[in-house]
Amino acid sequence: MPLPGCTGDEVDKIVRPGVEMSDMCEFEILDHGVKEIDGKPTLTSPVTQGHPNDVDVILLHGIMGQDRARLWRNQYPDLPCFVLDYKDGNKMHMTVPNVRCYFKRSMAHRHLNNNLGICSYDPLVVHHSSYCVREDILKAVDEQIAQNPIRDYHVSCFFDPYEEKRYMGAAKSHYDLNKFHSFRTSIEMAIGHSDFRRLCPTTLKLAREWYGFKHKMHIGKTHKSCVEGRATPQQSYVNIMARSRIIVTAQPDGWEGDYRLMEALSSGALVLHNKMQLPPKGLIDGVHWVLYDNHMDMLDKVYHYSNMAQKAAKIGQAGKKYVTENHRPKHRVEQWLRAANIH
């Protein structure tokens, strides 16, 4: 399987490790003959046409851009080919002629936690392929658990809550604050209209500060830069996941598919997650994870499982076992090959 010249989280952390760990395939480095000339991908000599020896399939990754992908396809027209488009959002970011199929990690429409249906890419053949747990994250979490198996964080949520000024802005946009007796009341009324991913940590923060929820929590991101923080396993992030009993997470607004779900499941903590239209294959609510309807249902389930420590731990361990046995990079690569009728 040749991997045309591109890098990124999915290539370096999913595709390459998946191929290396799988018995179904291996890499072949080909002379691609594509270079940037005047800012555009351009064919250069030598160019290998047809079907190189010992190569059975070519994978084109959406991160390389449509022009470059089309040049690659034209260089090896006889090779079976499929496209992996793992970019954010549910839009198909590149289309290439004469490919077996496409793989998308997100095919769902979402808005403010409302499920709005599955995208149609007709006439393209598109398969759903959710994220898996990265090997470097899994290794780092397991090392941390071995060093310190004590789970002293009752609840963790790795999204930033709204600050008070953000609350006030949300409240002003929907309500006349003069009608309310306090800032607290205005926030309770306005919170349902805010960005859903921020509602989860915000609700936990308010439960702790206003309603006396005394359990030890971690709320907020552990790294300022999302891009930089993805390059390697962040020690603080891994440390807190490994020490958490419950991890609350949610899909991004607008689409489904993020790293955090599989990372949370790999930690062995009980994962509370909002409902998905296309969840990772095989995950069962109440067995491997626990789904919630909205931020208040989430809080109710945090209360419930905080008082059901053994049940929470059992679900968390079942989730970790299922993910490590079914949702690692090699499982994704083998899924692609089977779906594309390559192997």
Summary of the structure (lengths in Angstrom):
residues: 343
radius of gyration: 22.5
end to end distance: 11.8
largest distance: 76.1
contacts: 1091
relative contact order: 0.14
helix: 41%
strand: 17%
